[in-house]
Amino acid sequence: MVTSTRLSAIAAAALLSTALAGTAVAQTIKIGVNEPLTGPFAASGTYVVNGAKIAADEINAQGGVLGKKIELVIEDNKSNPTEAAAVAEKLITADKVPVMMGAWGSSLTLAVMPKLMEYKVPMVVETSSSGKITTSGNPYIFRISPPSSVEADAFKPILPKMHVKKADFLVINNDWGRGAAEDFGKTLKADNVQVGLVETMDQSAQDMSAQLSKIKATDSDTIMVTTAVEQLTLVLKQATALGIKKQIITTGGSQNPDQLIDQASTAANGTFHLTTFAPWYPDDTPNPEATKYFLGEWKKRGYSFAGATESFRGYDGIRTIAAAIEKAGKAEPAAITEALWKTELMGLNGKIKFEKQGPAGKESGQSMPNVYLIKIDNAKVVLPKL
């Protein structure tokens, strides 16, 4: 038989346990991380997550944010838009994160955006480049990567030096790829460059020889390619096997040139790539000290240098979120959303400061990072002399 005194003791213990559990949760500030860790974009998503971990460790070693450690709650969206939306809802409702970073691909981010609106939780977008992300009227989006339009604008002064007369496109068949073809197509046409074929490839496709054969038969001198590094490796190898001699320029900043050198070998030689971070030349980056620290940590952890061009996004994304939480003074979604508009810091590829884009009253934030053109020449990354 359990006495009333015993019941009181049990109740008191339960209350104490609950209180202690609540206290334990309050000791960290959670940040949701929604990235592709499996599926076609797994390599890139893993690089971003590893960069995020370096930022979290650095911030926590310096005392954390608002006197608390930050805790990354990392979830795999499996390179799938439906999964990305489900992950976002889980992070918000189950893990109670007040802010997120994600979701790598444009289609993944676009799938998450309705959840941000529904729950009024902000997200820092570290990679996605579709123009629709910041122009569709979502006030909880803050992007530090350049949309295709910004990348195309950065390419505009370089274009005359590339001697492009006519270009064909081969792009991944999603919002990212189609958006890149549209934005770069406008830039080319404005400079009196002809736009020829626009061929697409599914993100899981392994054989692009049919599209490449069509492009080989045209009178274009250049192929503009947009896809992730894994598929791009196949494109370069297959283009070489078909004897294509046309100039190849990739967009989207997710090419990992060193990984291309390792995996595509000589098929990567002579190709040009637009990227948003230049780790090969740290002294020429906007923040040399931070770049050298980041690259040192990346190496210390045994990661391949090839991942640096992707991983820096996670590093800058978490640093941006931490700065906004500090400015907000509390880890609450509304306060962080407001603080992101006032947040300024020097990222690894330039100043991070959000400008308004989209419909009045529902603007998204867009930062304007640097864009570089690099070339792979004899298995090395070089800044081309144009």
C-alpha positions in Angstrom: 0.0 0.0 0.0 1.3 3.4 -1.0 0.8 6.1 1.7 -0.2 9.7 1.1 3.3 10.7 2.3 4.8 8.4 -0.3 2.6 9.9 -3.0 3.6 13.4 -2.0 7.2 12.4 -2.2 6.7 10.8 -5.7 4.9 13.9 -6.9 7.6 16.2 -5.5 10.3 14.1 -7.2 8.4 14.3 -10.5 8.1 18.0 -10.3 11.8 18.4 -9.5 12.7 16.1 -12.4 10.5 18.2 -14.8 12.1 21.4 -13.5 15.6 20.0 -14.0 14.7 18.8 -17.5 13.4 22.3 -18.3 16.6 23.9 -16.9 18.8 21.5 -19.0 16.9 22.4 -22.2 17.3 26.1 -21.4 21.1 25.8 -21.1 21.5 25.7 -24.9 20.1 27.7 -27.8 19.0 25.4 -30.6 19.6 26.1 -34.3 18.0 23.8 -36.8 20.1 22.6 -39.8 18.1 21.2 -42.7 20.5 19.7 -45.3 20.8 16.8 -47.8 23.0 14.2 -46.1 21.9 11.3 -48.4 20.7 11.3 -52.0 22.2 13.1 -55.0 23.3 16.2 -53.1 24.7 14.4 -50.1 28.4 15.4 -50.6 27.5 19.1 -50.8 25.1 18.9 -47.8 27.7 17.1 -45.7 30.3 19.7 -46.5 27.9 22.5 -45.4 27.1 20.7 -42.1 30.8 20.2 -41.4 31.3 23.9 -41.9 28.4 24.6 -39.6 30.0 22.5 -36.9 33.3 24.4 -37.1 31.3 27.7 -36.6 29.4 26.3 -33.6 32.5 25.0 -32.0 34.2 28.3 -32.5 31.3 30.3 -31.1 30.9 28.0 -28.1 34.6 28.1 -27.3 34.2 31.9 -27.1 31.4 31.7 -24.6 28.4 30.9 -26.8 25.6 33.3 -27.4 23.8 35.2 -24.7 25.8 33.2 -22.2 24.6 29.8 -23.5 26.1 27.2 -25.8 24.5 26.9 -29.3 23.3 23.4 -30.2 23.0 22.4 -33.8 20.0 20.1 -34.4 21.0 18.5 -37.7 18.4 16.7 -39.9 18.8 15.0 -43.3 16.3 16.1 -46.0 17.5 13.3 -48.2 17.8 15.6 -51.3 14.0 15.5 -51.5 11.6 18.5 -51.3 8.9 16.6 -49.5 11.4 15.4 -46.9 12.8 19.0 -46.6 9.4 20.3 -45.6 8.8 17.5 -43.1 12.2 18.1 -41.6 11.4 21.8 -41.2 8.2 21.0 -39.4 9.9 18.5 -37.2 12.6 21.0 -36.2 10.0 23.7 -35.4 7.3 21.7 -33.6 9.3 18.8 -32.0 12.7 20.3 -31.5 11.4 23.8 -30.8 14.2 25.6 -32.8 13.7 29.4 -33.1 15.7 29.6 -36.3 17.0 27.4 -39.0 19.7 27.2 -41.7 19.0 25.3 -45.0 18.1 23.7 -47.2 20.9 23.6 -49.9 19.0 23.1 -53.2 16.5 25.6 -54.5 13.7 23.1 -54.8 14.4 22.0 -51.2 14.3 25.5 -49.9 11.2 26.4 -51.8 9.5 23.4 -50.3 10.4 24.5 -46.8 9.2 28.1 -47.2 5.5 27.5 -46.6 6.4 26.0 -43.2 8.4 29.1 -42.3 5.3 31.2 -43.1 3.0 28.9 -41.2 5.1 28.9 -38.0 6.7 32.3 -38.4 10.3 30.9 -38.0 13.2 32.5 -39.9 15.7 30.6 -42.0 19.1 31.6 -43.2 19.6 30.2 -46.8 23.2 29.3 -47.3 23.3 27.9 -50.8 20.0 28.0 -52.9 20.1 30.4 -55.9 16.6 30.4 -57.4 15.3 34.0 -57.8 11.9 32.9 -56.5 13.2 32.3 -53.1 13.6 36.0 -52.3 10.9 37.4 -54.6 7.9 35.3 -53.7 7.0 37.3 -50.6 8.3 35.3 -47.6 9.5 37.6 -44.8 11.3 34.7 -43.0 13.9 34.1 -45.7 17.4 35.6 -45.3 19.8 34.4 -48.0 23.6 34.8 -47.9 24.2 33.0 -51.2 23.8 34.8 -54.5 20.7 34.2 -56.6 21.3 33.3 -60.3 20.5 36.9 -61.3 23.3 38.3 -59.1 25.7 35.6 -60.3 24.7 36.5 -63.9 25.3 40.2 -63.2 28.7 39.5 -61.9 29.5 37.5 -65.0 28.3 40.3 -67.3 31.6 42.3 -67.3 33.6 39.1 -67.8 31.5 37.9 -70.7 33.2 40.0 -73.5 36.5 38.6 -72.5 35.3 35.0 -72.8 34.6 35.5 -76.6 31.2 33.8 -76.4 29.2 34.2 -79.6 26.6 31.5 -79.0 25.9 29.4 -75.9 23.9 26.3 -75.2 22.7 25.3 -71.7 22.7 22.0 -69.9 21.0 22.4 -66.5 19.6 20.2 -63.7 15.8 20.0 -64.2 14.7 21.8 -61.0 14.2 25.4 -59.8 17.9 26.0 -59.5 18.9 24.8 -63.0 15.9 26.3 -64.8 16.4 29.6 -63.0 20.1 29.7 -63.9 19.3 29.1 -67.6 16.7 32.0 -67.5 18.9 34.5 -65.7 22.1 33.8 -67.6 20.1 33.6 -70.8 18.9 37.2 -70.2 22.5 38.4 -69.5 23.8 36.7 -72.7 21.1 38.1 -74.9 21.6 41.6 -73.5 25.2 41.4 -74.6 24.2 40.2 -78.1 25.2 36.6 -77.4 22.9 34.0 -79.0 21.2 31.5 -76.8 20.8 28.1 -78.5 19.6 24.8 -76.9 18.5 24.6 -73.3 18.8 21.0 -72.3 17.8 19.6 -68.9 18.8 16.5 -66.9 17.1 14.9 -63.9 19.0 15.2 -60.7 19.4 11.4 -60.5 20.5 11.0 -64.1 23.8 9.3 -64.7 23.9 9.4 -68.5 23.8 12.8 -70.2 25.2 11.6 -73.6 21.9 12.2 -75.4 21.8 15.9 -74.4 25.5 16.3 -75.0 25.2 14.8 -78.4 22.6 17.3 -79.4 24.7 20.2 -78.1 27.8 18.8 -79.9 25.9 19.1 -83.2 25.0 22.8 -82.8 27.1 25.8 -83.9 27.5 27.1 -80.3 31.0 27.8 -79.0 30.1 27.5 -75.3 28.2 25.3 -72.9 26.8 26.8 -69.7 26.2 24.0 -67.1 24.4 24.1 -63.8 24.3 21.1 -61.5 25.9 19.7 -58.3 29.5 18.4 -58.4 28.6 14.7 -58.6 26.6 15.1 -61.8 29.0 17.7 -63.2 31.8 15.2 -62.9 29.8 12.9 -65.2 29.0 15.7 -67.6 32.6 16.6 -68.0 33.7 13.0 -68.5 30.9 12.3 -71.0 31.6 15.5 -72.9 35.3 14.5 -73.3 34.3 11.0 -74.4 32.1 12.5 -77.1 35.0 14.7 -78.3 33.2 18.0 -77.5 35.7 20.9 -77.8 33.4 23.7 -76.8 34.2 26.1 -73.9 32.4 24.9 -70.7 31.4 27.4 -68.0 29.6 26.2 -64.8 27.3 28.3 -62.6 25.9 28.0 -59.1 29.0 27.9 -57.0 28.6 24.2 -56.1 31.2 22.7 -58.3 34.0 22.0 -55.8 36.8 22.5 -58.5 39.3 20.4 -56.5 36.8 17.5 -56.3 36.3 17.9 -60.1 40.1 17.6 -60.6 40.2 14.5 -58.4 37.2 12.8 -60.0 37.0 14.1 -63.5 40.8 14.1 -64.0 41.8 15.6 -67.4 38.2 16.0 -68.4 38.1 19.1 -66.1 41.1 20.8 -67.7 40.2 24.0 -69.5 36.8 24.4 -67.8 35.7 27.7 -66.2 33.6 27.9 -63.0 31.8 30.7 -61.2 32.2 30.3 -57.5 31.6 32.5 -54.4 34.7 31.6 -52.3 38.3 31.5 -53.3 40.1 29.3 -50.6 43.1 28.8 -53.0 44.0 32.5 -52.5 43.1 33.3 -48.8 45.0 36.6 -48.8 42.8 37.8 -51.6 39.5 37.0 -49.9 37.5 39.8 -48.1 38.3 38.3 -44.7 41.8 36.7 -44.8 42.1 36.1 -41.1 38.8 34.3 -40.8 39.5 32.4 -44.0 42.8 31.1 -42.7 41.2 30.1 -39.4 38.4 28.3 -41.1 40.8 26.5 -43.6 43.1 25.6 -40.7 40.2 24.0 -38.7 38.9 22.3 -41.9 42.4 20.7 -42.4 42.8 19.9 -38.7 39.6 17.8 -38.8 40.9 15.8 -41.6 38.4 17.0 -44.2 39.3 17.2 -47.9 40.3 20.6 -49.2 37.9 20.1 -52.1 35.0 20.6 -49.7 36.1 24.1 -48.7 34.2 25.9 -51.5 30.9 24.4 -50.2 31.5 24.1 -46.5 32.2 27.8 -46.0 28.5 28.4 -46.5 27.6 26.4 -43.4 30.3 28.3 -41.5 29.0 31.7 -42.5 25.3 30.7 -42.1 25.7 29.7 -38.4 27.9 32.8 -37.7 25.1 34.9 -39.2 22.4 33.3 -37.1 24.5 33.6 -33.9 25.1 37.3 -34.5 21.4 37.8 -35.0 20.5 36.0 -31.8 23.0 38.1 -29.9 21.5 41.2 -31.4 18.0 40.0 -30.6 18.8 39.5 -27.0 16.7 36.4 -26.8 16.3 33.2 -28.8 12.7 33.7 -30.0 11.7 33.6 -33.7 10.1 37.0 -33.9 13.1 38.7 -32.2 15.6 36.8 -34.4 13.7 37.7 -37.6 13.8 41.4 -36.7 17.4 41.2 -35.7 18.5 39.6 -38.9 17.6 42.9 -40.7 20.1 44.7 -38.5 22.8 42.1 -38.6 26.1 42.9 -40.3 29.3 40.8 -40.3 32.2 40.0 -42.6 31.7 36.6 -44.1 34.4 34.6 -45.8 33.3 35.8 -49.2 32.3 39.4 -48.3 30.0 41.5 -46.2 26.8 39.9 -45.0 24.0 42.5 -44.8 20.5 41.9 -45.9 18.7 44.0 -48.5 15.0 43.8 -49.1 13.7 41.9 -52.1 10.1 40.9 -53.0 6.6 42.3 -52.5 6.3 45.4 -50.2 5.5 44.4 -46.6 6.6 40.7 -47.2 10.2 41.2 -48.3 12.9 38.6 -48.0 16.5 39.4 -47.1 19.3 39.1 -49.7 23.0 39.6 -49.0 25.3 40.3 -51.9 28.5 38.1 -51.8 31.5 38.2 -54.1 31.6 36.0 -57.2 34.8 34.7 -58.7 35.6 33.1 -62.1 38.2 30.4 -61.8 39.7 28.0 -64.4 41.0 24.5 -64.1 44.3 24.3 -65.9 46.6 21.3 -65.8 44.9 19.9 -62.8 45.2 23.2 -60.8 42.8 26.0 -59.9 43.9 29.3 -61.4 42.5 32.8 -61.7 42.3 33.1 -65.5 44.0 35.9 -67.4 41.3 37.4 -69.5 
